[in-house]
Amino acid sequence: MSYPNTPGYKDNDTSKDAAKDIELIAPTVRAKVMLSLFTCGNQTADEVAGHLSLSILTVRPRLSELRLVGEIKDSGVRRLNKSGKMAKVWKLTNEENEN
């Protein structure tokens, strides 16, 4: 299996090691991200991370993977994130709510 079904990495040993470490939990985190979007509605990466009490560095790649496999999509809405920048608000592809 390859990205986006497994965590990706750059061609260096530390990145490859990190991908191997997260490979076991990535499916669980992706499922939690999907559940968060289902139960709480459309959210930014920061909002998902906060809701799940996970690091944004764990959540953001899972959002990218879910987008690439068609499970989530950009809602078209933008909200401020923790850094004060506008961030995409993600939604489930089968949901039509725009919150």
Residue pairs with C-beta under 8 A, 6 or more apart in sequence:
3 65
3 68
4 64
4 65
4 66
4 68
4 69
5 65
5 69
6 19
6 23
6 26
7 18
7 19
7 22
7 23
7 26
7 61
7 65
8 19
8 61
9 15
9 16
9 18
9 19
22 58
22 61
26 62
26 65
29 52
29 54
29 58
29 59
29 62
30 62
30 65
30 66
30 71
32 52
32 54
33 48
33 52
33 59
33 62
33 63
33 66
33 72
34 66
34 71
34 72
34 92
36 43
36 48
36 51
36 52
37 43
37 48
37 72
37 90
37 91
37 92
37 95
38 92
38 95
40 47
40 51
41 91
41 97
41 99
42 75
42 77
42 89
42 90
42 91
42 95
42 97
42 98
42 99
43 51
43 89
43 90
44 79
44 81
44 87
44 88
44 89
44 90
45 56
45 59
45 60
45 63
45 81
45 87
45 88
45 90
46 56
46 81
46 82
46 87
47 79
48 59
48 63
48 90
49 55
49 56
49 58
49 59
49 60
52 59
56 82
63 72
63 90
66 72
67 73
67 74
67 90
70 93
71 92
71 93
72 90
72 91
72 92
72 93
73 90
73 91
73 93
74 88
74 89
74 90
74 91
75 88
75 89
75 90
75 91
75 98
76 89
76 98
77 88
77 89
77 98
78 86
78 87
78 88
78 89
79 86
79 87
79 89
80 86
80 87
81 87
91 97
91 98
